[in-house]
């Protein structure tokens, strides 16, 4: 009987440390692998870098378009820009101009 009593006593002594060790392991795993852990943080940082690069590319493209469109505003109509757009839309050319043929895959704008 003393062996069973000794095992029961040691079992009771080991319950609290085992519970705390399990809780510590759970929180440690979540700190690294969980939804808000270190691995997810690194993935979000990489995604943020990609989004910032895409935003910079979109800003530069927008600035290019704003420069092109600024010549066609109602208050200030740039004759060269108007002539360029009219020729492009009507598919016309001046006899003194050099014409470069593009394939259907080439984008002008």
Steps between C-alpha positions, in 0.01 A plus 500: 500500500782740561604476134152598381488778755843625388395498132180687585697761698754550218217520247339781697833680526556475120153623395559874560841516321362294210204738460725809513745340256214424259369858527850639441543273197164607360578871529853447369372319192239770436764771539696353211255308282158648582288743301671797665838334556847574371460304177175680414666831585783431252245407232307822561820704476583342163146566377533862617823541299328365189200728546724805544687411180168461314382832640816676382457352152136612490597851613761533227253372238239746627747789480575404140133501414446830679778653294342374178149608596606843631541615138134421430340697784218741411679807639827431322487301179845411371490488118772236475324263738168558326660431162666184632175362644297592190748324271508194725122474521436567131798293388633785285855604419673793336679410171830621648476274809677168542260216573605204713267201486437320827365154560170447678684398821684835528321749722532871433349613829 
